Amino acid sequence: MTAPLPLPDRDELVAELARLREQGLEAVARLSLPALDQAAQLLGTSVGGEAPQEAVERMLQAALDRFEGGEFQDAAEYTFGLAKGLKHAPATDRRQRAARCMHVSPERFRKSYEKRILQQTAEGVLAACREVMARPVATAGVDEPQPAVSPPRGRVRRFGWWVAAGIVIAIALATVLLMPSEAEQLEARYDGKDPLLMTDDACGLVSSSQPAHPTRPLLTGVDGQVVGSVEVRTWPGCDAVWGRVLWNDNPDTLLQIPAEWTLHVVTHRPATETVVAFSEPSGPAPVEWAYGPVLATVRGCVYVEAYFTHGSQETPHARTACVAP
């Protein structure tokens, strides 16, 4: 009997899916994809006489079908070239089509949704592998178990009652001692998260967010001129906020970050001394509005600041009010 194949490594799957997205499905035969090949063998999609590309296509499509439809699955199918007419399309065309599905620019899609697609596809492949590995394996030639000799019933009942009572008490104590507080649960749910990737959370859709405070402090650029403003945003009924930087107070305006300069959007919760940040370095193309990570507000107010840096040089910090909606 051969030893069962182990579960593929998640990070290796994500890395191979990224290469596959870049090179396209036609490159399956010439790429080294050991984790995907291992998954295909576990799932039985890699069969004798079948082209590697067809095996990988079937495995990816099954993983994407776990998304249960919608714009996110459409974007994922465009990303990998599984949508009709895109199998031979270059990576840039596939990314543009996928970005349109999510109503964002290709650059914004690359930095946010594309990463989530790679991660969720890997999770879908792994989930299918775990289901296969969990199936019972038939055995032959195993002796039937022999009945055990039982002690007197009365003694068993009394002993069993005390054991059961002890277990219940132990579980109750462990639950009380180990159960995280509401604040800890919310912070684990929100702190440091990317708001563009929280598509499975009711308090995470960017399109449903709203300003958490009416004032937006002005952001000074590297030449001393005002280039935008900083706002702190939240979701109705949610104890969490995030910040974004608008150029000329317009989400559709683009800004070219000067060469060798980096924009920082930092989120602070003073009560717990928690600080999380995202950075937007200069690049060849202008960028849309920039944004920072999420923090929960259940244990204190949160504020956002933004500024540019270049080595030891630093522009003035634009800081919002500290809010707890």
Secondary structure by P-SEA (a helix, b strand, c coil): cccccccccaaaaaaaaaaaaaaccccccccccaaaaaaaaaaccccccccaaaaaaaaaaaaaaaacccaaaaaaaaaaccccccccccaaaaaaaaaaaacccaaaaaacaaaaaaaaaaaaaaaaaaaaaacbbbbcccccccccccccaaaaaaaaaaaaaaaaaaaaaaaaaccccaaaaaaaacccccccccccccccccccccccccbbbbbbcccccccbbbbbbbccccccbbbbbbccccccbbbbccccbbbbbbbbbcccccccccccccccccccbbbbbbbbcccbbbbbbbbccccccccbbbbcccccc
